[in-house]
Amino acid sequence: MVGPTSSHAASPVSAPGRLHAPQAQAVELPPVMRATADAAEHADILAKARTFALPLIADETLDTGENILVHADAVAAILAGIDGSVAMQAASYLVYACPHLNKPEDVMTKAFGPQLAQLALQTNQLVHVQRLSRAAESSTQGPDNTPLSPRIQTENVRKMLLAFSRDLRVVMLRLASRLQTLRHYAATKLPVPPVLASESLQVFAPLANRLGIWQIKWEMEDLSFRFLEPVTYKTIALQLDEKRTERERYMVALRERLQQALASQGIAAIVEGRPKHIYSIVRKMRGKSLPFERVFDIRALRVVVPSVADCYQVLSWVHEHFAPIAQEFDDYIAKPKANGYQSLHTVVRDADGGPIEVQIRTQAMHDHAEHGVAAHWAYKEAGAKGYTGVSATSEYDTKIAVLRQLLAWERDLSGAAQANATGNGLFDDRIYVLTPEAAVVELPQGATPIDFAYTVHTNLGHRCRGAKVDGAMVPLSTPLANGQTVEITAIKEGGPSRDWLNPELGFLASPRARAKVRAWFNAQVMAETVARGREAVEKFLQRMGRTAIRLEDLASQLGFKSAEGLFEVVGKDEYSLRNIEVLLNPPEPEPEGDAYLHKKFKGAARPSPSGVLVVGVDSLLTQLSRCCKPAPPDAIGGFVTRGKGVSIHRQDCSNFRELAARHGERVIEVRWGEHKGPDASVYPVDVAVEAFDRQGLLRDISEVFAKEKMNVIGVQTQSVKGTAWMTFTVEIGDAVSLHKVLGTVRGVKGVRAARRR
């Protein structure tokens, strides 16, 4: 379990040949294996595992410089010290035997059974993955080629350690192995690789903390910090040592005084000092910007009593005999923390003014805080008043709290085997895979190589055409699993396939990846629209002989932020090119007679052959504008043109509003006439239809107009990437009847939208 930085499998100095099974040898067991009479069978398993591995690892050396057999003995001792199961202790030897066996799974299953064999094999595999992750961490990049912050990367590695193994005993083996590696460096005084110390502090120690294995957590933190910041470590150690004898003598006297006082009141209390660890002190000093003298819990007591009433009685005695610091008092019994933690916290000053921290709780509260879901890591590292700047995420943290039952599960191997058989893991909703550079990528359960590609970089997802998983080519719809290494094969240019959006084909499991694919296709449609609009504008300018004009300047003069904005609305047929003509060829100033003519328009309404009444004018030439194609009963307005009579517009027409704003004096009042009967006028209007393209679509829509006796005088169609855009020009007697027809058109199979332009 230790490699170049103590987190990969053994790297032997002299590698023996591959064996099918080692020859048993009689050896003297180390002290950790001297079992009591009631554990003789367990001792036999340990002895058998050590004997099995001995010829393979006895003369081998890890690249940390430590003998593998010595390392395995120490790991087994650490596991025994935290009541780890015999299977875990035995696996500490078998892990190092795996690389030297020809068929390790078959050999170890036959010798030790499938459970112990899988434990050793999974640990060896996780060791390899962890080594790759650590080696690549310094150059890791996140999604979209942005540098991945150390905190995010270490959190991903931390979660991967848990999610990678169905048998969570693997994590325990890794923790014990890493602690022994740190002890080895401390004992030999060899230089410690900074990446190893950093990973121990940021990944392994928090894992030990979350699992409730306090002795491993504190020792690993102090050793890692000692290697990373030796000067600061020595400074705090000297400050603690300056008055250690005096402080310990004072605390012993205080404990005895408090215990006797409580006993005299009939309270059977357990009073003990709280050990202080250098890393914890430094973290608090930095987090709260405190000098060493103001770290109040340098001198600290914990009082455990039988009942809640006793808690407050002890608090009363402490506050009566010492001066309390009001702002440092917290009643987590009356108002427990969100994670269920309960205790009384107070800081008082003695006669000399020195601070003393006192925690008071019942035995049940103490057990809950030490071993239950109160999670010491949440109390210290992610509370509302936490000082590390790390916030807990409720979903993830709730799952982690369950891991505190790990040691209890270990004592019941049959129960653990049943749990493993069900395949129910704590992280069934997430998986963690690796890039070829060993960066950890978090994905949803069921994610495919395409999901992976889009998570690494959007452009890589668009260009993805193939994938290798652990070196083997796989289909792009293959679900990925924890710990796999994924390599994407991509083309230089290209885009996604529409098949990827089909849920039945199983190409995508990530909503984020689906959104990126949809965005690509939407961008393609927009590009087609803009290109169509650009072509229309450029052809119109050619007909006007104005090709020298800058398109950006033209768009700006028309009120658009960019030329693309102009092209987009023109491409959608939502903007008339007549506006460009009006801008480039403004009308000449009106003769003086126009004002007189305009005044003359005010009078009685007269009918016009077009069906429009122009107020005050007989037989005045009128024409329906092509830009908005008005029809009764649309609200309309008239505009006096030069030489073409009165142009009739819908009042909501953008062109009409622009003309009215520029030449308000030429706007004239008009209204629809009452022409009925066989000679009633008909009016051309445009109907825009958007639909999924299919065979027979145009025929089906045309039949709707035919059934409603509406004459279709023009059709424009365009299909892009399976979507059809159609514009029908139909003749209607009034707009009310058109509204009914549009409802029928929307009911045609495949039609997504139908509206009047």
Beta strands, then each sheet from edge to edge (+ up, - down):
strand 1: 270-273
strand 2: 300-305
strand 3: 323-324
strand 4: 330-331
strand 5: 344-349
strand 6: 355-362
strand 7: 430-434
strand 8: 440-444
strand 9: 464-469
strand 10: 472-474
strand 11: 486-490
strand 12: 605-606
strand 13: 612-615
strand 14: 622-624
strand 15: 636-640
strand 16: 646-650
strand 17: 667-668
strand 18: 670-672
strand 19: 683-692
strand 20: 711-720
strand 21: 723-732
strand 22: 751-756
sheet 1: 1+ 2- 6- 5+ 3-
sheet 2: 1+ 2- 6- 5+ 4-
sheet 3: 7+ 8-
sheet 4: 10+ 9- 11+
sheet 5: 12+ 13- 18+
sheet 6: 14+ 16+ 15- 17+
sheet 7: 20+ 21- 19+ 22-
end
